[in-house]
Amino acid sequence: MIYIVTINDKEYEVEVEVGKANILKTTVITAPVAEAAPVEMISHTPVPVSAPAAVHASGAGVVKAPMPGTILEIKVQPGTAVKKGEVLLILEAMKMENEILASADGVVKQVVVAKNASVSTGDVLVVIQ
């Protein structure tokens, strides 16, 4: 496929094939370039606006990852009594630290993840009874 890419007032005609890319032609643009329309960012993981880092329980006290990331810190262990809104662990996603909160009062039955573990959206993190 051939693409035309503009970088720093230069147009590059680039041919892209599997495993390689070749510049076919370079053109200097002399007229000012119109500002491009803003790009809309689309998130495939809906997060509640009122509490972006909160996790809602599904099933019998299962707390799942709201987004992919890395577990930075685990603040509870099995047997720990928790109250709704209490921080269970810290999940780093997109270079931001997100507090994962207990969605209900209860006792931590199981911590499924370990520190520095990578998790995907929907992975079970903690089970609360």
C-alpha positions as CSV (number, residue, x, y, z in Angstrom):
1,M,0.0,0.0,0.0
2,I,1.2,3.5,-0.7
3,Y,0.6,6.3,1.9
4,I,1.3,10.0,1.9
5,V,2.6,11.2,5.2
6,T,3.2,14.9,6.2
7,I,5.9,15.6,8.8
8,N,7.4,19.0,9.5
9,D,6.1,20.6,6.2
10,K,7.5,17.7,4.2
11,E,5.3,15.2,2.3
12,Y,6.6,11.6,2.1
13,E,5.1,9.1,-0.3
14,V,5.8,5.8,1.4
15,E,5.2,2.2,0.1
16,V,4.5,-0.2,2.9
17,E,4.7,-4.0,2.6
18,V,4.9,-6.7,5.1
19,G,8.3,-6.4,6.9
20,K,9.5,-3.2,5.0
21,A,8.7,0.4,4.1
22,N,10.3,2.4,1.2
23,I,10.1,6.2,0.7
24,L,9.2,6.7,-2.9
25,K,9.1,10.5,-3.1
26,T,9.7,13.6,-0.8
27,T,8.1,17.0,-1.3
28,V,8.6,20.2,0.6
29,I,5.3,22.0,1.2
30,T,5.6,25.8,0.7
31,A,2.0,26.8,1.5
32,P,0.8,26.7,5.1
33,V,-0.9,23.5,6.0
34,A,-4.4,23.8,7.4
35,E,-4.8,22.5,10.9
36,A,-6.0,19.0,11.1
37,A,-9.3,18.1,12.8
38,P,-8.8,16.8,16.3
39,V,-8.7,13.0,16.7
40,E,-11.3,11.6,18.9
41,M,-9.9,9.1,21.5
42,I,-12.1,6.0,21.8
43,S,-11.9,3.9,24.9
44,H,-12.9,0.2,24.7
45,T,-13.1,0.0,28.4
46,P,-16.0,2.0,29.9
47,V,-15.1,3.4,33.3
48,P,-17.8,5.2,35.5
49,V,-17.4,9.0,35.4
50,S,-18.2,9.5,39.0
51,A,-15.5,7.1,40.2
52,P,-13.0,6.3,37.5
53,A,-10.9,4.0,39.5
54,A,-13.7,2.2,41.3
55,V,-14.4,-1.4,40.6
56,H,-17.9,-2.8,40.9
57,A,-18.4,-6.3,42.2
58,S,-20.0,-8.9,39.9
59,G,-21.2,-12.2,41.2
60,A,-20.3,-13.1,44.8
61,G,-17.9,-10.4,45.8
62,V,-15.5,-10.7,42.8
63,V,-13.5,-7.5,42.1
64,K,-12.2,-7.4,38.6
65,A,-9.7,-5.2,36.8
66,P,-11.4,-2.2,35.1
67,M,-8.5,-1.8,32.6
68,P,-5.3,-3.5,31.6
69,G,-2.2,-2.6,33.8
70,T,0.3,-3.7,36.4
71,I,-0.3,-4.3,40.1
72,L,1.9,-1.8,42.0
73,E,0.8,-2.5,45.6
74,I,-1.6,-4.8,47.4
75,K,-3.1,-3.3,50.5
76,V,-5.1,-6.3,51.8
77,Q,-4.6,-9.9,52.4
78,P,-6.9,-12.9,53.0
79,G,-8.8,-12.4,56.2
80,T,-8.7,-8.6,56.1
81,A,-12.1,-6.9,56.9
82,V,-12.9,-4.2,54.4
83,K,-15.5,-1.6,54.0
84,K,-17.1,-0.3,50.8
85,G,-14.8,2.3,49.2
86,E,-11.7,1.0,51.0
87,V,-8.5,0.7,48.8
88,L,-7.7,-2.9,48.0
89,L,-4.8,-2.4,45.7
90,I,-3.1,0.0,43.3
91,L,-3.2,-0.7,39.6
92,E,-0.9,1.2,37.2
93,A,-2.4,1.8,33.8
94,M,-1.2,4.3,31.2
95,K,1.4,5.7,33.7
96,M,-1.4,6.5,36.2
97,E,-1.9,4.9,39.6
98,N,-5.5,3.8,40.0
99,E,-7.0,2.9,43.4
100,I,-9.1,-0.3,43.1
101,L,-11.8,0.0,45.8
102,A,-13.9,-2.5,47.6
103,S,-17.5,-2.4,46.2
104,A,-19.1,-3.7,49.4
105,D,-18.3,-4.4,53.1
106,G,-16.9,-7.9,53.7
107,V,-13.8,-10.0,54.4
108,V,-11.1,-10.7,51.8
109,K,-11.4,-14.3,51.0
110,Q,-8.6,-14.4,48.3
111,V,-6.1,-12.1,46.7
112,V,-5.8,-13.6,43.2
113,V,-3.0,-11.3,41.9
114,A,0.6,-10.6,43.0
115,K,2.6,-7.4,43.1
116,N,4.1,-6.5,39.6
117,A,1.7,-8.8,37.9
118,S,0.2,-7.7,34.6
119,V,-3.6,-7.9,34.3
120,S,-6.1,-7.5,31.5
121,T,-9.5,-5.9,31.6
122,G,-11.9,-8.2,33.5
123,D,-9.2,-10.3,35.3
124,V,-10.3,-11.2,38.8
125,L,-8.1,-9.3,41.4
126,V,-9.7,-10.0,44.8
127,V,-12.6,-12.1,46.1
128,I,-14.6,-10.7,49.0
129,Q,-17.2,-12.6,51.2
